[in-house]
Amino acid sequence: MQHPTTPRPRSSDPSAGALSVGGAGPVEVRRSTRRRRTVTAYRQDGRTVVLIPASFSRSEERTWVDRMVAKLETREHRGRRTLGSDDELMVRARGLSEAYLGGVLPSSVRWVDNQHRRWGSCTPADGTIRLSSRLRDMPEYVVDYVLVHELAHLLEPAHDAAFWALVERYPRAERALGYLEGVEARTGTGSAQE
């Protein structure tokens, strides 16, 4: 008996097995006898998996693979941060501080490449904030959460109740913390609570 979702066989033929579409990397197409009309796509282990009905022609398959890869890329880029420079990061920090923390200002905010176990750090004595460059590809609300977390340290250095009350002023704090905890669970790195 054939399993209802069967991956296409892998071969050297570009029309079979793992495809590559634009910059999407390898694409695995799985045909399902249970599917009648729906097409689904998701990312898994560095590749894109597209689930299509077994009845689709090769032409329909190519059309749907292109469409679904484009849809995934659009979804992944929506909500991503656009803060490239330290200056842009400082502007963002000022806006968040004004919105949620009464306008407390850091002396500097910058991206760093040497933070592998923390998402950010703050030195209240000199007002400096550093964010791990690992955050650059995360959704904007996650970067904002880490900024608010570090800005709150300028007012409350310890992780006490007063500190967490400040952080919770950011309306997406719980969601962002959950996102970071998910990344930590998957990669074994970072600390969403620091």
C-alpha positions in Angstrom: 0.0 0.0 0.0 1.3 3.4 -1.0 1.5 6.1 1.8 -0.9 8.9 0.9 1.8 11.6 1.0 4.7 10.4 -1.1 7.8 12.6 -1.7 8.9 12.7 -5.4 11.8 10.4 -6.0 15.2 12.1 -6.0 17.2 11.9 -9.1 19.7 14.0 -11.2 16.7 15.1 -13.3 15.9 18.7 -12.3 12.2 18.0 -12.7 12.3 15.3 -10.0 13.2 15.4 -6.3 14.6 18.5 -4.7 14.2 21.5 -6.9 15.7 25.0 -6.4 13.5 28.0 -7.0 15.1 31.4 -7.0 16.9 32.0 -3.7 14.6 29.6 -1.8 17.1 26.7 -1.7 16.0 23.1 -2.2 12.3 22.5 -2.7 10.8 19.1 -2.0 7.5 18.4 -3.7 5.2 15.8 -2.0 2.3 14.5 -3.9 -0.7 13.3 -1.9 -3.6 11.1 -3.1 -5.7 12.6 -0.3 -5.3 16.2 -1.5 -7.9 17.2 -4.1 -7.3 21.0 -4.6 -5.3 22.4 -1.8 -1.6 23.3 -1.9 0.5 23.9 1.2 4.1 24.9 1.7 6.4 25.2 4.8 10.1 25.4 5.6 11.7 22.3 7.2 15.4 21.7 7.9 16.7 24.3 5.4 14.4 23.3 2.6 10.9 24.2 1.4 8.3 21.4 1.3 5.3 21.9 -1.0 2.4 19.5 -0.6 0.3 19.2 -3.8 -2.5 16.9 -5.1 -1.1 13.8 -6.8 -3.3 14.6 -9.8 -1.4 17.8 -10.7 0.5 17.8 -14.0 4.2 18.8 -14.0 3.2 22.2 -15.4 0.7 22.8 -12.6 3.3 21.6 -10.1 5.9 24.2 -11.4 3.3 26.9 -11.3 2.2 26.1 -7.7 5.7 25.6 -6.4 6.7 29.0 -7.7 3.5 30.6 -6.3 3.9 28.9 -2.8 7.7 29.7 -2.5 6.9 33.4 -3.3 4.0 33.3 -0.8 6.3 31.9 1.9 9.0 34.5 1.2 6.5 37.3 1.4 5.1 36.0 4.7 8.7 35.7 6.1 9.7 39.2 5.1 6.5 40.8 6.4 7.1 42.0 9.9 10.9 41.7 9.6 12.9 44.5 11.0 14.6 47.0 8.7 17.1 48.4 11.2 20.4 48.0 9.5 22.7 50.5 11.2 23.4 51.4 14.8 21.9 54.9 14.1 18.6 53.3 13.0 18.7 51.2 16.1 19.2 54.2 18.3 16.2 56.0 16.6 14.1 52.9 17.2 15.2 52.8 20.9 14.2 56.4 21.4 10.8 55.9 19.9 10.2 52.8 22.1 11.4 54.6 25.2 9.1 57.5 24.6 6.2 55.2 24.0 6.6 52.9 26.9 9.3 54.1 29.4 8.9 57.8 29.8 11.7 58.8 27.4 14.7 57.4 29.2 17.6 57.6 26.7 20.6 55.4 26.3 24.0 56.9 25.5 24.4 54.4 22.7 22.7 51.4 21.1 24.6 49.1 18.8 24.7 45.7 17.1 27.4 43.3 18.3 28.6 40.0 16.9 30.0 38.6 20.2 26.8 37.9 22.1 26.0 34.2 21.5 24.2 33.4 24.8 22.3 36.7 25.3 20.0 38.6 23.0 21.0 42.0 24.5 22.9 43.6 27.3 22.8 47.0 29.1 25.4 48.8 31.2 23.2 51.2 33.3 26.3 53.0 34.6 27.2 54.4 31.2 23.8 54.0 29.5 25.1 51.7 26.7 22.9 49.0 25.1 24.1 46.2 22.9 21.9 43.8 20.8 23.1 40.5 19.4 23.4 40.6 15.6 21.5 37.2 15.8 18.3 39.4 16.1 18.8 41.1 12.7 16.7 38.5 10.9 14.0 38.2 13.5 10.6 40.0 13.3 10.5 43.6 14.3 8.4 43.1 17.3 11.0 40.7 18.7 13.8 43.3 18.2 11.5 45.9 19.8 11.0 43.7 22.8 14.7 43.2 23.4 15.2 47.0 23.1 12.4 47.7 25.6 13.9 45.0 27.9 17.4 46.6 27.8 16.0 50.2 28.1 14.1 49.1 31.2 17.5 48.2 32.7 18.3 51.9 32.6 15.5 52.5 35.1 15.7 49.2 37.0 19.0 47.3 36.8 17.7 44.1 38.5 15.2 41.6 37.1 12.8 42.4 39.9 9.1 43.0 39.9 9.5 46.7 39.1 11.7 45.8 36.1 9.2 43.3 34.7 6.3 45.8 35.2 8.3 48.2 32.9 8.9 45.5 30.3 5.3 44.5 30.3 4.3 48.0 29.1 5.4 46.8 25.7 2.1 45.2 24.4 3.8 42.4 22.5 6.2 41.4 25.3 4.7 38.0 26.0 4.5 37.1 22.3 8.1 38.2 21.7 9.4 36.3 24.7 7.6 33.2 23.5 9.3 33.6 20.1 12.7 33.9 21.7 12.1 30.9 23.9 11.2 28.9 20.8 14.4 30.0 19.1 16.4 29.0 22.2 14.7 25.6 22.4 15.5 24.9 18.7 19.1 26.2 18.8 20.1 25.8 22.4 21.4 29.4 22.4 20.4 32.8 23.8 18.6 33.7 27.0 15.2 35.3 26.6 15.2 36.4 30.3 18.4 38.4 30.3 
